C-alpha cells in the first residue's frame, strides 16, 4: 500500500513511499489528490506544521489480511445486520430514503474497511509522537481511528458531506455497514466536521453526538472578488451559464448540454480534472483549471449564472452546499440549483438564484435576461457579506 505525499503546500512535510517521519505532531490523512480541494488546503493552512499523507482508498489488495482484521470486519458485519432495519426506518421516516437493493456492492465496503485497517497497521509501525490526526472522509476516518487508539492521539474527523450515502450503489446492508463503521470513528473523534447545518443535524441524530462535538465548516474558501462592471451595465442579451468542478456523473451536465444547445445558450466550463466528452461534443467553452481570473473576466461581459445542479440520487447530493455555490457568492452571481435539494430551498428562501426542475431552463434563461437578474446578483452579494459575519446558519 503506497503512502505518499498528496500535494505540495507551504508548511507541509512530504513523505515518500516508506519515509514517514517518526516525530510528526499533526498528521492529515487524505484519500485523493488535493491540488484543487480548498477545504483540505484550508485545513493544512490552519496548522503551523503538518504532514499530509495520501492513503488511496482504492489502492492495494486485501490478500493476506491478518486474521484480526478479518475478525473485525466480520464483527462489523454482524453489527450492521442488527442495525439495518432500524437504520432503514430512520432514513425512510426522516429523509424519505428507500433502498431498492438489500446487499448490492456490500463487498466493496468490506474490502475498503480491510484495506483501511492494513494501512493503519503500516502507519502505526512508522509514526511516533503524534498529537493530532485529522482525517478526511470515511476511509481515512477508519485509518485515523485505528491510529488514534494505538498512538494515543486525538482524532478530528471531517466527513465533509454524508459519507455513508453517496453517489454509488447504496444497498441497505452496504449503507448499514458504513454507518456502523463511521459510528466507531465518530465515537473516537474529539470533533466531527461537516459542511452545513442539515448534515450536522443528520449526524447528531443518527450517531447521538453530544452538542458541541459536531462543527459546521462551510466550504466558503473563496476570496470576495467582484467584476468592475456593475450588473446594471451588462447587456440583457449577453448571458452565459458557468460550470466549475469535476466532470463526473450526477451533475446533470448531460441535461445542461441538451437544453443549452436547444436554447442556444453558451456554456463556459472550468473542469478540475479530465474534460468530459459531453462538454467537447457540445462545443462548450473550456477554460483552464486555474480559472479565477478568467471567471471574473467572464462576469464583466456576460450575465452569468453558476450551474449547481445534481441528481437526487443520494443524501450527500440532496443535502450538499457545493464549492461552486460559494464561488458564485464570492464573485456575485446567482446560482442554478436542482429542485428537491437543500440548496434549492436556500436559493428560494434567500433569492440567490433560480431552481431547475428538469424542464424549465427556457424560463431560467428568460429570468437571466430580465430585471430579476440584477436583484438576484445583489442578493448574492449581500448574502455573501452576511456569511462573513456568521449571521446565517446554513
Buried (B, 14 or more C-beta within 10 A) or exposed (E): BEBBBBBEBEEBBBBEEEEBBEEBBBBBBBBBBBBBBBBBBEBBBEBEEBBBBBBBBEBBEBEEBEEEBBEBBEEBBEBBEEBBEEBBEBBEEEBEBEBEBEEBBBEBBBBBBBBBBBBBBBBBEBBEEBEBBBBBBBBBBBBBBBBBBBBEBBBBBBBBBBBBBBBBEBBBBBBBBBBBBBBBBBEBBEBBBBBBBBBBBBBBEBBEBEEEBBEBBBBBBBEEBBBEEEBEEBEEEEBBBBBBBEBEEBBBBEBBBBBBBEBEBBBBBBBBEEBBEBBEEBEBBBBEEEBBEEBBEBBBEBBBBBBBBBBBBBBBBBBBBBBBBBBBBBBBBBBBBBBBBBBBBBBBEBBBBBBBEEEBBEEBBEBBBEEBBBBBBBBBBBBBEEBEEEEEEB
